[in-house]
Amino acid sequence: MGNHYTRVCTETVFEIVEPDGTAPVDVEMVYDTRDPYAVAMDLEIRNSQQPSIWVLSRSLLAEGLLIPAGLGNVQITPATPEFVLLQLGTDAEQASLWMPLPEIEEFLESTYDVVPVGEEELWLKVDAAVQQILGAA
C-alpha cells in the first residue's frame, strides 16, 4: 500500500435523546487507512464546551445496522427503518443518539470502496510501528 493513505470523511447530524425530546448533534465521521479497522466520530454537541471523539470498530458499526452489537461503552441497535440507536457511555456519563441509517450505510460503503472487508491488514504498517517503538527504547 506504499506510503500513501486515504481518509473518508462525512458530516451529518445525529439526534441526542434528552429528557425533554431530542437535540441535534453535528457529527464528523472519519475513516483513515492508517487505522483500517476503526471509525472516528467527532460529536459536536451544541452548548457543550468541547467536542467528544469516539473511536469504534468499522465492523461494530456495520454489524449494529443489522443486529444489536457492542458491549460496554459503545452499543449500536437497529431501531427503525430510518434510524439506528447509538449508545455511548462511561461510568460518569451516558448518551443515546439516533443515527440516520441511509447516511451511515453510505459512509460505510465509501470506506469499503477504499479498503474492502478482509483487506484491512494490508494497510497496517506493523514493521514501521515496531521499529519506531524499538528506536524510542
N, CA, C and O of each residue as an XYZ file, in Angstrom:
548
protein
N       0.803     -1.192      0.000
C       0.000      0.000      0.000
C       0.847      1.257      0.000
O       0.314      2.367     -0.024
N       2.177      1.093      0.027
C       3.051      2.245     -0.099
C       2.968      3.176      1.095
O       2.579      2.776      2.192
N       3.343      4.427      0.860
C       3.331      5.421      1.924
C       2.113      6.317      1.886
O       1.991      7.231      2.702
N       1.209      6.071      0.953
C       0.022      6.926      0.882
C      -1.072      6.384      1.798
O      -1.083      5.210      2.168
N      -1.949      7.243      2.131
C      -3.109      6.831      2.901
C      -4.310      7.615      2.391
O      -4.174      8.606      1.673
N      -5.480      7.146      2.780
C      -6.715      7.769      2.340
C      -7.612      7.996      3.540
O      -7.678      7.176      4.456
N      -8.300      9.123      3.516
C      -9.298      9.426      4.549
C     -10.651      9.576      3.875
O     -10.779     10.210      2.828
N     -11.646      8.985      4.492
C     -13.033      9.147      4.057
C     -13.721      9.912      5.175
O     -13.732      9.467      6.323
N     -14.296     11.061      4.841
C     -14.964     11.892      5.845
C     -16.378     12.210      5.388
O     -16.636     12.397      4.199
N     -17.269     12.265      6.332
C     -18.619     12.724      6.043
C     -19.132     13.494      7.250
O     -18.811     13.176      8.395
N     -19.924     14.501      6.974
C     -20.563     15.266      8.036
C     -22.050     14.976      8.003
O     -22.659     14.905      6.936
N     -22.621     14.810      9.172
C     -24.037     14.505      9.285
C     -24.551     15.079     10.597
O     -23.817     15.739     11.331
N     -25.801     14.821     10.875
C     -26.406     15.254     12.138
C     -27.081     14.057     12.784
O     -27.913     13.394     12.165
N     -26.720     13.783     14.025
C     -27.405     12.798     14.845
C     -28.379     13.568     15.737
O     -28.336     14.796     15.804
N     -29.244     12.842     16.411
C     -30.148     13.448     17.387
C     -29.864     12.826     18.751
O     -29.992     11.613     18.919
N     -29.480     13.645     19.718
C     -29.240     13.139     21.059
C     -30.559     13.121     21.823
O     -31.344     14.067     21.753
N     -30.789     12.039     22.550
C     -32.016     11.886     23.327
C     -31.821     12.612     24.658
O     -30.898     12.319     25.417
N     -32.718     13.570     24.919
C     -32.683     14.346     26.149
C     -34.003     14.164     26.879
O     -34.974     13.700     26.281
N     -34.064     14.517     28.151
C     -35.302     14.321     28.912
C     -36.532     14.976     28.272
O     -37.640     14.454     28.393
N     -36.349     16.109     27.597
C     -37.495     16.812     27.021
C     -37.588     16.661     25.504
O     -38.233     17.476     24.843
N     -36.955     15.633     24.944
C     -37.015     15.400     23.498
C     -35.648     15.068     22.934
O     -34.860     14.353     23.552
N     -35.380     15.595     21.755
C     -34.078     15.366     21.136
C     -33.460     16.703     20.748
O     -34.155     17.713     20.628
N     -32.154     16.694     20.554
C     -31.431     17.884     20.116
C     -30.415     17.456     19.064
O     -29.855     16.364     19.154
N     -30.171     18.304     18.070
C     -29.223     17.941     17.021
C     -27.779     17.924     17.526
O     -27.387     18.711     18.388
N     -27.007     17.000     16.959
C     -25.579     16.887     17.244
C     -24.854     16.837     15.906
O     -25.077     15.920     15.115
N     -23.996     17.807     15.647
C     -23.193     17.788     14.429
C     -22.109     16.722     14.590
O     -21.434     16.655     15.617
N     -21.956     15.897     13.566
C     -21.024     14.771     13.644
C     -20.154     14.741     12.394
O     -20.643     14.890     11.274
N     -18.866     14.548     12.605
C     -17.964     14.240     11.503
C     -17.492     12.810     11.714
O     -16.913     12.485     12.751
N     -17.740     11.958     10.727
C     -17.266     10.578     10.771
C     -16.047     10.478      9.865
O     -16.057     10.966      8.735
N     -14.989      9.835     10.378
C     -13.733      9.739      9.638
C     -13.243      8.298      9.633
O     -13.190      7.627     10.664
N     -12.891      7.851      8.442
C     -12.224      6.558      8.263
C     -10.870      6.852      7.650
O     -10.792      7.533      6.627
N      -9.804      6.354      8.254
C      -8.443      6.629      7.814
C      -7.733      5.297      7.622
O      -7.729      4.456      8.521
N      -7.135      5.105      6.460
C      -6.494      3.818      6.169
C      -5.273      3.556      7.046
O      -4.767      2.435      7.072
N      -4.792      4.570      7.763
C      -3.694      4.318      8.708
C      -4.184      3.520      9.916
O      -3.376      2.924     10.629
N      -5.476      3.501     10.150
C      -6.104      2.684     11.195
C      -7.312      2.017     10.537
O      -8.449      2.415     10.789
N      -7.076      1.008      9.699
C      -8.113      0.496      8.798
C      -9.272     -0.249      9.458
O     -10.265     -0.560      8.799
N      -9.152     -0.530     10.733
C     -10.236     -1.223     11.427
C     -11.178     -0.256     12.148
O     -12.212     -0.677     12.666
N     -10.835      1.032     12.187
C     -11.548      1.977     13.056
C     -12.278      3.067     12.299
O     -11.928      3.421     11.173
N     -13.312      3.590     12.957
C     -14.049      4.772     12.514
C     -14.053      5.738     13.692
O     -14.344      5.346     14.822
N     -13.733      6.989     13.428
C     -13.781      8.015     14.475
C     -15.027      8.861     14.262
O     -15.370      9.215     13.134
N     -15.695      9.179     15.360
C     -16.864     10.058     15.327
C     -16.582     11.248     16.226
O     -16.386     11.105     17.433
N     -16.566     12.422     15.616
C     -16.349     13.671     16.341
C     -17.722     14.299     16.548
O     -18.329     14.805     15.604
N     -18.205     14.265     17.783
C     -19.548     14.749     18.115
C     -19.460     16.166     18.665
O     -18.819     16.405     19.689
N     -20.103     17.094     17.987
C     -20.138     18.494     18.418
C     -21.505     18.757     19.042
O     -22.434     19.207     18.371
N     -21.608     18.475     20.306
C     -22.879     18.662     20.997
C     -23.070     20.153     21.254
O     -22.242     20.795     21.900
N     -24.151     20.683     20.751
C     -24.408     22.121     20.878
C     -24.516     22.512     22.345
O     -25.047     21.766     23.167
N     -24.010     23.673     22.649
C     -23.949     24.204     24.020
C     -22.945     23.455     24.895
O     -22.951     23.613     26.115
N     -22.089     22.646     24.284
C     -21.049     21.948     25.026
C     -19.735     22.687     24.832
O     -19.524     23.328     23.802
N     -18.866     22.600     25.804
C     -17.600     23.324     25.748
C     -16.609     22.712     24.758
O     -15.812     23.432     24.157
N     -16.652     21.399     24.584
C     -15.688     20.756     23.694
C     -16.315     19.555     23.009
O     -17.274     18.973     23.518
N     -15.772     19.183     21.848
C     -16.311     18.015     21.147
C     -15.956     16.732     21.889
O     -15.033     16.694     22.703
N     -16.695     15.714     21.591
C     -16.448     14.387     22.145
C     -16.073     13.478     20.979
O     -16.839     13.349     20.023
N     -14.916     12.856     21.049
C     -14.463     11.981     19.977
C     -14.522     10.537     20.454
O     -13.956     10.178     21.487
N     -15.219      9.724     19.676
C     -15.343      8.305     19.966
C     -14.766      7.534     18.787
O     -15.016      7.871     17.629
N     -13.992      6.497     19.092
C     -13.424      5.634     18.059
C     -13.987      4.238     18.275
O     -13.901      3.677     19.367
N     -14.571      3.685     17.203
C     -15.135      2.348     17.293
C     -14.745      1.549     16.066
O     -14.297      2.113     15.068
N     -14.911      0.267     16.136
C     -14.514     -0.553     15.002
C     -15.520     -0.421     13.867
O     -16.726     -0.305     14.084
N     -14.991     -0.443     12.664
C     -15.840     -0.356     11.482
C     -16.797     -1.542     11.444
O     -17.954     -1.394     11.053
N     -16.317     -2.722     11.850
C     -17.178     -3.908     11.833
C     -18.308     -3.794     12.856
O     -19.412     -4.274     12.598
N     -18.057     -3.169     14.011
C     -19.113     -2.951     15.001
C     -20.183     -2.030     14.433
O     -21.377     -2.285     14.589
N     -19.755     -0.966     13.776
C     -20.715     -0.034     13.172
C     -21.569     -0.755     12.138
O     -22.787     -0.577     12.109
N     -20.951     -1.557     11.299
C     -21.689     -2.286     10.257
C     -22.633     -3.324     10.867
O     -23.782     -3.447     10.443
N     -22.154     -4.056     11.845
C     -22.990     -5.078     12.490
C     -24.199     -4.456     13.176
O     -25.302     -4.999     13.120
N     -23.984     -3.307     13.827
C     -25.052     -2.645     14.554
C     -26.174     -2.123     13.670
O     -27.248     -1.789     14.171
N     -25.945     -2.049     12.370
C     -27.018     -1.650     11.461
C     -28.008     -2.779     11.247
O     -29.147     -2.551     10.841
N     -27.561     -4.009     11.524
C     -28.383     -5.195     11.263
C     -28.922     -5.859     12.522
O     -30.076     -6.287     12.563
N     -28.080     -5.943     13.549
C     -28.455     -6.605     14.805
C     -27.849     -5.815     15.968
O     -26.898     -5.061     15.764
N     -28.378     -5.973     17.178
C     -27.753     -5.302     18.318
C     -26.294     -5.737     18.445
O     -25.988     -6.928     18.387
N     -25.395     -4.762     18.619
C     -23.967     -5.062     18.664
C     -23.280     -4.172     19.683
O     -23.728     -3.063     19.972
N     -22.191     -4.680     20.213
C     -21.376     -3.900     21.132
C     -21.629     -4.254     22.578
O     -22.717     -4.694     22.953
N     -20.613     -4.056     23.374
C     -20.671     -4.274     24.816
C     -20.034     -3.068     25.493
O     -19.202     -2.383     24.899
N     -20.418     -2.820     26.703
C     -19.749     -1.766     27.453
C     -20.073     -0.368     26.976
O     -21.239      0.023     26.926
N     -19.036      0.394     26.621
C     -19.175      1.825     26.350
C     -19.815      2.177     25.022
O     -20.288      3.302     24.858
N     -19.849      1.252     24.060
C     -20.429      1.528     22.751
C     -21.370      0.393     22.372
O     -20.967     -0.766     22.288
N     -22.634      0.749     22.143
C     -23.633     -0.225     21.710
C     -24.452      0.388     20.583
O     -24.817      1.563     20.628
N     -24.734     -0.427     19.574
C     -25.495      0.033     18.414
C     -26.631     -0.956     18.178
O     -26.428     -2.170     18.179
N     -27.834     -0.410     17.974
C     -29.021     -1.254     17.810
C     -29.889     -0.721     16.681
O     -30.195      0.471     16.650
N     -30.293     -1.590     15.748
C     -31.271     -1.140     14.751
C     -32.554     -0.744     15.473
O     -32.989     -1.448     16.384
N     -33.156      0.359     15.086
C     -34.331      0.839     15.807
C     -35.550      0.977     14.904
O     -36.627      0.478     15.229
N     -35.385      1.649     13.778
C     -36.481      1.856     12.833
C     -35.904      1.664     11.431
O     -34.690      1.520     11.285
N     -36.739      1.659     10.413
C     -36.187      1.556      9.054
C     -35.287      2.740      8.672
O     -34.528      2.652      7.707
N     -35.366      3.837      9.417
C     -34.589      5.023      9.068
C     -33.500      5.390     10.070
O     -32.636      6.214      9.771
N     -33.535      4.777     11.272
C     -32.586      5.167     12.309
C     -32.008      3.972     13.042
O     -32.622      2.911     13.156
N     -30.781      4.196     13.539
C     -30.079      3.242     14.378
C     -29.790      3.966     15.688
O     -29.479      5.157     15.685
N     -29.890      3.256     16.800
C     -29.632      3.863     18.102
C     -28.192      3.583     18.511
O     -27.767      2.429     18.576
N     -27.451      4.641     18.782
C     -26.077      4.556     19.254
C     -26.076      4.951     20.722
O     -26.522      6.041     21.082
N     -25.574      4.060     21.566
C     -25.490      4.350     22.994
C     -24.017      4.399     23.377
O     -23.271      3.438     23.186
N     -23.622      5.537     23.919
C     -22.250      5.766     24.348
C     -22.248      6.012     25.835
O     -23.170      6.630     26.367
N     -21.230      5.540     26.506
C     -21.227      5.800     27.933
C     -19.917      5.504     28.608
O     -19.109      4.695     28.152
N     -19.740      6.184     29.704
C     -18.657      5.924     30.639
C     -19.323      5.778     31.996
O     -20.545      5.880     32.106
N     -18.541      5.544     33.007
C     -19.132      5.459     34.345
C     -19.794      6.773     34.734
O     -20.779      6.780     35.472
N     -19.254      7.887     34.239
C     -19.748      9.208     34.632
C     -20.920      9.692     33.778
O     -21.809     10.378     34.282
N     -20.928      9.341     32.491
C     -21.952      9.889     31.599
C     -22.442      8.839     30.607
O     -21.711      7.925     30.225
N     -23.691      8.996     30.207
C     -24.314      8.137     29.202
C     -25.017      9.026     28.185
O     -25.546     10.083     28.530
N     -25.019      8.585     26.919
C     -25.741      9.327     25.891
C     -26.343      8.347     24.899
O     -25.723      7.342     24.550
N     -27.545      8.643     24.452
C     -28.207      7.871     23.409
C     -28.434      8.800     22.229
O     -28.939      9.912     22.386
N     -28.051      8.328     21.035
C     -28.159      9.156     19.839
C     -28.822      8.371     18.716
O     -28.545      7.189     18.512
N     -29.702      9.054     17.992
C     -30.301      8.480     16.794
C     -29.388      8.790     15.615
O     -29.080      9.952     15.354
N     -28.954      7.747     14.900
C     -28.117      7.925     13.711
C     -28.964      7.643     12.474
O     -29.694      6.652     12.449
N     -28.885      8.493     11.443
C     -29.655      8.255     10.220
C     -29.074      7.068      9.437
O     -27.942      7.129      8.957
N     -29.844      6.010      9.317
C     -29.389      4.775      8.689
C     -28.851      4.968      7.270
O     -27.759      4.477      6.981
N     -29.560      5.657      6.367
C     -29.032      5.786      4.999
C     -27.655      6.448      4.941
O     -26.812      6.048      4.138
N     -27.421      7.446      5.778
C     -26.135      8.138      5.769
C     -25.019      7.258      6.324
O     -23.887      7.314      5.843
N     -25.328      6.457      7.322
C     -24.328      5.548      7.881
C     -23.986      4.474      6.848
O     -22.816      4.140      6.659
N     -25.004      3.936      6.183
C     -24.762      2.933      5.142
C     -23.906      3.507      4.017
O     -22.982      2.846      3.542
N     -24.203      4.716      3.593
C     -23.441      5.365      2.524
C     -21.985      5.587      2.949
O     -21.066      5.359      2.162
N     -21.780      6.029      4.183
C     -20.424      6.227      4.698
C     -19.663      4.901      4.702
O     -18.522      4.837      4.243
N     -20.294      3.842      5.223
C     -19.624      2.543      5.260
C     -19.275      2.058      3.859
O     -18.177      1.548      3.639
N     -20.187      2.209      2.916
C     -19.913      1.798      1.536
C     -18.696      2.534      0.991
O     -17.875      1.940      0.293
N     -18.574      3.813      1.301
C     -17.425      4.570      0.803
C     -16.126      4.086      1.454
O     -15.066      4.155      0.831
N     -16.190      3.600      2.693
C     -14.984      3.035      3.312
C     -14.626      1.702      2.668
O     -13.447      1.391      2.502
N     -15.635      0.914      2.304
C     -15.380     -0.375      1.648
C     -14.799     -0.179      0.252
O     -14.052     -1.031     -0.229
N     -15.131      0.930     -0.403
C     -14.538      1.231     -1.702
C     -13.030      1.441     -1.567
O     -12.270      1.114     -2.478
N     -12.603      1.985     -0.434
C     -11.186      2.260     -0.187
C     -10.469      1.017      0.334
O      -9.402      0.657     -0.163
N     -11.060      0.363      1.337
C     -10.482     -0.853      1.928
C     -11.608     -1.876      2.069
O     -12.418     -1.784      2.991
N     -11.662     -2.848      1.161
C     -12.701     -3.868      1.260
C     -12.572     -4.672      2.563
O     -11.483     -4.808      3.120
N     -13.690     -5.190      3.026
C     -13.687     -6.037      4.219
C     -12.741     -7.205      3.976
O     -12.787     -7.838      2.921
N     -11.892     -7.486      4.941
C     -10.931     -8.575      4.835
C      -9.565     -8.145      4.331
O      -8.618     -8.930      4.368
N      -9.448     -6.905      3.857
C      -8.160     -6.415      3.357
C      -7.529     -5.380      4.284
O      -6.543     -4.738      3.919
N      -8.091     -5.215      5.480
C      -7.589     -4.214      6.411
C      -6.117     -4.447      6.761
O      -5.343     -3.494      6.847
N      -5.731     -5.699      6.960
C      -4.363     -5.995      7.388
C      -3.327     -5.557      6.353
O      -2.168     -5.328      6.700
N      -3.726     -5.439      5.100
C      -2.800     -4.986      4.059
C      -2.373     -3.537      4.261
O      -1.345     -3.111      3.734
N      -3.155     -2.784      5.019
C      -2.875     -1.370      5.254
C      -2.074     -1.130      6.523
O      -1.593     -0.021      6.754
N      -1.928     -2.164      7.351
C      -1.204     -1.987      8.607
C       0.291     -1.908      8.350
O       0.825     -2.650      7.526
N       0.946     -1.037      9.032
C       2.394     -0.844      8.915
C       3.047     -1.355     10.201
O       3.630     -0.583     10.962
N       2.943     -2.654     10.431
C       3.432     -3.257     11.671
C       4.941     -3.094     11.803
O       5.429     -2.724     12.871
N       5.683     -3.365     10.738
C       7.143     -3.265     10.815
C       7.592     -1.852     11.183
O       8.489     -1.680     12.008
N       6.977     -0.852     10.581
C       7.344      0.533     10.880
C       7.018      0.875     12.330
O       7.788      1.567     12.995
N       5.877      0.389     12.820
C       5.499      0.663     14.212
C       6.477      0.010     15.185
O       6.862      0.621     16.182
N       6.876     -1.218     14.902
C       7.835     -1.916     15.774
C       9.167     -1.181     15.769
O       9.768     -0.994     16.827
N       9.641     -0.763     14.602
C      10.911     -0.036     14.527
C      10.835      1.288     15.283
O      11.800      1.690     15.934
N       9.698      1.960     15.198
C       9.519      3.217     15.917
C       9.572      2.981     17.412
O      10.188      3.756     18.144
N       8.932      1.919     17.872
C       8.943      1.592     19.304
C      10.340      1.240     19.753
O      10.790      1.715     20.795
N      11.050      0.402     18.978
C      12.403     -0.001     19.357
C      13.377      1.173     19.305
O      14.316      1.241     20.099
N      13.154      2.092     18.373
C      14.015      3.271     18.277
C      13.848      4.199     19.467
O      14.782      4.904     19.850
N      12.655      4.197     20.052
C      12.393      5.064     21.208
C      12.896      4.464     22.499
O      13.019      5.164     23.504
N      13.190      3.166     22.485
C      13.612      2.492     23.741
C      15.064      2.738     24.052
O      15.571      2.248     25.062
